[in-house]
Amino acid sequence: MLIDAENIKKALSQSLPGQVSHRKMLPLNRELSAQPDELLRIKHSSVLLLLFKKNNELNVCLIKRPAHMKHHAGQIGLPGGRIEKGETALETAFRETWEEIGISREKIEILGSLSELYVQVSGFQIHPFVGWISEKPAFIINKNEVERTISFPLKTLKNIIEEAEIETFTGQLKVPCFKFENEIIWGATAMILSEFYDTIHRFTTTNQ
């Protein structure tokens, strides 16, 4: 089956695997849901999983955060950030994508959304959206927030989930991850990618 914008939209309109996919990439001793004492402290953010074709293959735009950042330094993520007062989650995703990689909302077709997920260590509830850009993206990087963009082929997610030991502010941590171009993709980004891949894979295998 051709994986195009229309079929991705159909796949996202069906029931999503949610925590089943998230759990595959969940670091040890972390929770997928906020505990009672954490509920009042939840903050909200949104991200955009931006899709485009490169060499006739479906790619996701990932970003590497600069080493100088206070939070998430050197980590691989998706364009996005905290939802500001008066904004919807989707407006935040559009704004952050424009600010970080220079792609305007007029060029993006929103195909749907993925399951929200809670990141226990930061207290953020993340709202992931899936967008499509039909033309070859010309990224304009905000060097204060992005070191570089990474064109990540969706087929890479077929590979076996690996494990890596990373340094966090709480110490060394073993995490499930995807590896690509000598980078480690773990945590919330890996969980979002896992659900997206599972959603598309299920749709394509049941609609052959």
BELSULGI-V25203 format. One record per backbone hydrogen bond with DSSP energy under -0.5 kcal/mol. CO is the residue of the C=O (numbers start at 1). NH is the residue of the N-H. Records with the same first field share a line. If there is no record, write none. Layout:
CO: NH / NH
This chain:
2: 4
4: 8
5: 9
6: 10
7: 11
8: 12
9: 13
10: 14
11: 14
17: 20
18: 21 / 22
19: 23
20: 24
21: 24 / 25
22: 25
23: 26
27: 30
31: 120
32: 118
35: 38 / 39
36: 39
38: 41
39: 42
43: 125
44: 83
45: 127
46: 81
47: 49 / 129
48: 50 / 79
49: 51 / 131
50: 61
51: 133
52: 59
54: 57
57: 54
58: 154
59: 52
60: 62 / 152
62: 150
63: 65 / 77
64: 147 / 148
65: 74
66: 69 / 74
72: 75
75: 65
77: 63
79: 48
81: 46
82: 84
84: 87
88: 92
89: 93
90: 94
91: 95
92: 96
93: 97
94: 98
95: 99
96: 100
97: 101 / 102 / 103
98: 102
100: 142
101: 140
102: 104
104: 107
105: 108
108: 110
109: 111 / 132
112: 130
117: 126
118: 120
119: 122 / 123 / 124
123: 43
124: 119 / 126
125: 45
126: 117 / 128
127: 47
128: 114
129: 49 / 131
130: 111 / 112
131: 51
132: 109
137: 139
139: 141
141: 143
142: 145 / 146
148: 64
150: 62 / 152
151: 153
152: 60
153: 156
154: 157
155: 158
156: 159
162: 177
164: 166 / 175
166: 168 / 173
168: 171
171: 168
173: 166
174: 28
175: 164
177: 162
178: 185
180: 183
183: 180 / 185
184: 76 / 186
185: 178
186: 189 / 190
187: 191
188: 192
189: 193
190: 194
191: 195
192: 196
193: 197
194: 198
195: 199
196: 200
197: 201
198: 202
199: 203
200: 204
201: 205
202: 206
203: 207
